[in-house]
Amino acid sequence: MDLLVYKKELLYTFILICLSITIIVIAKRAIRKFSFVRAIEVNRRKVIFNLAYLLTYIITGAFLAIIWGMDIKQFSVFISSILAVLGVGFFAQWSILSNLTSSVILFFNHPVRIGDRVKILDKDFDWTGIVEDITGFYFFMRTDKGENITLPNSLVMQKGIQIMDKETTLGEVLPADNVVMHSDTIKEDFTD
C-alpha cells in the first residue's frame, strides 16, 4: 500500500489529532479553573471531564470520517437519523429529558453543593438534611431524621431549595434573649 496516495488525508488527520489534543488540554485547564471557582466536588469534576472528552472524541471522529472520504450527504443523513431517534425517545420519556436538564442546571448554575445542609421547600413534607450526591437524574440527601431520600432533579428544581447553616439544626436555634446575652458577654470580653 502506497502512503503517498493518502498524503493529504494523513496530513489532515495529523492536524486534527493535534488540534483535538490541544482542545482537550485547554478544556481540562478551563474545567479545573471553573471547578475551583465554583468549589465543585471531585466526583462531579470527573463527570464534567468525561463529558468534555466524549464530546471532543465524537467531533474528532466525525471530522475523521469526512477527511477519509465519507460523503457529507451520507454523513448528514446518518447524524439526522440518530438525532431523530434520540429526539423521539426523549420526547416519549419527557421526565428523562426534564431530569437531565435539571441536572445540568443544578450542576452548573445552582449554589447547592454536596455536603450542604438544605431544606426542600414543600408544604406537605419536611425534607431537611445533608446533600449526599447529585447525579444526572437524582438528588440524594440524608434527612435530619436519618432517612435516605432520593428525589428526581426536576422535582427539586420545581420545589426549590433553601441552603441552611451546616452547624445548626432546627431544634438548636437559640432564643432571642440568649443571643443578646452572648453578644453582651462578647462586648465585655473585648473591652478589657
C-alpha positions in Angstrom: 0.0 0.0 0.0 1.5 3.3 -1.1 1.1 6.0 1.7 1.8 8.8 -0.8 -1.6 8.3 -2.3 -3.1 9.3 1.1 -0.7 12.1 1.8 -3.3 14.8 2.1 -5.6 12.6 4.3 -2.7 11.7 6.6 -1.7 15.4 6.9 -5.3 16.4 7.8 -5.6 13.5 10.3 -2.3 14.6 12.0 -3.5 18.2 12.2 -6.9 17.1 13.5 -5.4 14.9 16.2 -3.0 17.7 17.3 -6.0 20.1 17.4 -8.0 17.6 19.4 -5.2 17.2 22.0 -4.9 21.0 22.2 -8.6 21.3 22.8 -8.6 18.6 25.5 -5.7 20.3 27.3 -7.4 23.7 27.2 -10.7 22.2 28.3 -9.0 20.4 31.1 -7.5 23.7 32.4 -10.7 25.6 32.0 -12.7 22.9 33.8 -10.2 22.8 36.7 -10.4 26.6 37.0 -14.2 26.6 36.8 -14.4 23.8 39.4 -12.0 25.6 41.7 -14.0 28.9 41.5 -17.4 27.1 42.0 -15.9 24.6 44.6 -17.2 21.6 42.7 -16.6 18.2 44.4 -14.1 15.8 42.8 -16.6 13.2 41.6 -18.7 15.9 39.9 -15.5 17.2 38.3 -14.7 13.8 36.9 -18.2 13.7 35.2 -17.5 17.1 33.6 -14.1 15.9 32.4 -15.7 12.7 30.9 -18.4 14.7 29.1 -15.8 17.1 27.7 -13.7 14.2 26.5 -16.7 12.4 25.0 -17.8 15.5 23.1 -14.3 16.1 21.8 -13.9 12.5 20.6 -17.3 12.5 18.9 -16.5 15.7 17.0 -13.0 14.4 16.1 -14.5 11.1 14.9 -17.0 12.9 12.7 -14.2 15.0 11.1 -12.0 11.9 10.6 -14.9 10.2 8.8 -15.2 13.3 6.5 -11.5 13.5 5.9 -11.2 9.9 4.9 -13.9 10.1 2.3 -17.3 9.7 3.8 -19.8 11.7 1.7 -21.1 14.7 3.6 -24.7 14.0 2.4 -24.5 10.4 3.7 -23.0 11.6 6.9 -25.7 14.3 7.4 -28.4 11.7 6.8 -26.7 9.4 9.4 -26.5 12.1 12.0 -30.0 13.3 11.4 -31.4 9.8 11.7 -29.6 9.3 15.1 -30.8 12.7 16.3 -34.4 11.9 15.2 -34.4 8.6 17.1 -33.0 10.3 20.2 -35.5 13.1 20.0 -38.4 10.7 19.7 -37.1 8.6 22.6 -36.6 11.7 24.8 -40.0 13.1 23.9 -41.6 9.8 24.7 -39.8 9.9 28.1 -40.3 13.6 28.9 -39.3 13.0 32.5 -35.8 11.8 31.4 -35.2 15.0 29.4 -36.6 17.1 32.2 -34.3 15.4 34.8 -31.2 15.8 32.6 -31.9 19.5 32.0 -32.5 20.0 35.8 -29.3 18.1 36.5 -27.3 20.5 34.3 -28.9 23.5 36.0 -28.2 22.1 39.4 -24.7 21.1 38.4 -23.5 24.4 36.9 -25.8 27.3 38.0 -27.2 26.4 41.4 -25.2 27.2 44.6 -26.1 23.9 46.3 -23.1 21.6 46.7 -22.6 18.1 48.0 -22.3 18.3 51.8 -24.6 21.4 52.2 -27.4 21.3 54.6 -30.6 22.1 52.7 -34.3 22.2 53.0 -36.5 21.2 50.1 -39.4 23.7 50.1 -42.6 21.6 50.2 -45.8 22.2 52.1 -46.5 18.5 52.6 -43.1 17.1 53.6 -40.2 18.3 55.8 -37.2 17.4 53.8 -34.3 19.0 55.7 -30.9 17.4 55.6 -27.4 17.0 54.1 -26.9 16.6 50.3 -25.2 13.3 49.7 -24.9 13.3 45.9 -26.3 14.9 42.7 -26.3 12.7 39.7 -27.6 13.0 36.2 -31.2 12.1 37.2 -31.4 12.1 41.0 -30.8 14.2 44.1 -29.7 12.2 47.1 -30.0 13.5 50.7 -29.9 12.3 54.3 -32.6 14.0 56.4 -32.1 15.2 59.9 -34.2 12.2 61.0 -31.7 9.8 59.4 -33.8 8.9 56.3 -32.1 8.5 52.9 -34.2 10.3 50.3 -33.8 10.1 46.6 -35.7 12.8 44.6 -35.8 13.4 40.8 -33.8 16.5 39.9 -36.8 18.0 38.1 -38.8 17.8 41.4 -36.0 19.5 43.3 -36.0 22.3 40.8 -39.8 22.7 40.9 -39.9 22.8 44.7 -36.9 25.0 45.3 -34.0 24.6 47.7 -33.1 26.6 50.8 -29.5 26.3 51.8 -29.2 26.3 55.5 -26.4 26.7 58.0 -24.4 23.4 58.5 -23.8 23.8 62.2 -27.3 24.4 63.5 -30.3 22.1 63.2 -33.9 23.3 63.5 -34.1 22.4 67.2 -30.9 24.1 68.2 -31.9 27.7 67.3 -31.3 29.9 70.3 -34.0 32.2 71.8 -33.5 35.9 71.2 -32.7 36.6 74.9 -29.7 34.2 74.8 -28.4 35.8 71.7 -28.4 39.3 73.3 -26.7 38.0 76.4 -24.0 36.3 74.4 -23.3 39.4 72.4 -23.1 41.5 75.7 -20.6 39.0 77.1 -18.5 39.2 73.9 -18.5 43.0 74.1 -17.3 42.9 77.7 -14.5 40.5 76.8 -13.2 42.9 74.1 -13.3 46.0 76.3 -10.9 44.5 78.9 
